[in-house]
Amino acid sequence: MSYWFRIVGRLEACSFLLLLLIAMPAKYYMGMPIFVRVVGPLHGLLFLGYCGLAFSLALSENWSLRKHLLAYAAAILPCGTFWFEKTQNS
């Protein structure tokens, strides 16, 4: 698996957790929307980067349709990209 795909996948998962566990509670329970305004677009950029790299790798490395779709599904779930990386390396 590509080095950059792994890095972006890890950053995407971390930004998703940061958004879910810190930024959104800060917005809704403490009235501090600034965290969502910062982390939200960052996560969106990382999500799009991960999906773009997944598409590129799927074409260049001839991934099966199942593996290709699992990569996208992993980006939607919290910690999913960690799981995807682990299952593809074993």
Buried (B, 14 or more C-beta within 10 A) or exposed (E): BBEEBBEBBBBBBBBBBBBEEEBBEBBEEEEEBEBBEEBBEBBEBBBEBBBEBBBEBBEEEEBEEEBBEBBBEBBEEEEBBBBBBEEBEE
